[in-house]
Amino acid sequence: MKKLLTLLLVIIFASIAHAQESQDQSAVEDPAAPALKQLSSRDPLVRQHGAEELARLEATDRRRIVEGYRLQEKNARVKLALDWALYRFGKTEALFAVVRDLDSSRFRQAFSYLTLLETPDPLYLFLERVNGNTQIKLLQVLAKIGNAETIERIKPYLESFDPLIVEAAQETQKEIERRQEEKPLEKPTRPRQAEQNSSP
């Protein structure tokens, strides 16, 4: 009887160890698994962090699951993080919600996401369609990520009837031009000088 009980205990512990090992292995194989698990947390900050991590990983294969979490989410900050994740997964219409939140108490959160865009191109569409306050916030984003084309795009706002929009557009133009002037300085010319110095 004791032998049978001992054998059963050995089998149970071996099964638990195997399950734990499989779980650890799947986490290693799927870097999105821990972040996905965070979406079911009771803590909204944990859920927000999970959504942001999924966005960073661009875990596009988890889009449907994330869409499900987005539908049932009640917390506004977590909703915004999930919208950002969905946009990064290729759901382009989710960017509307992120831009909309520039004119809300979640401005800083939305701003931080939009400054992660690789190109300012997706934002040009919104400039014409949002209210004045959101236009100002968008111009502030474009100041961070804009390029030479952006300067052309914001020219109409330099002549706006709203002095705050004019000021924001001017600041955006100055910031982009400042960054463009700094770019050539980043290119080192030392290797060429080193070659000249090495010659007899």
Secondary structure, 3 states (H helix, E strand, C coil): CHHHHHHHHHHHHHHHHHHHHHHHHHHHHCCCHHHHHHCCCCCHHHHHHHHHHHHHHCCHHHHHHHHHHHHHCCCHHHHHHHHHHHHHCCCCCHHHHHHHHHHCCCHHHHHHHHCCCCCCHHHHHHHCCCCHHHHHHHHHHHHHHCCHHHHHHCHHHHHCCCHHHHHHHHHHHHHHHHHHHHHHHHCCCHHHHHHHHHCC
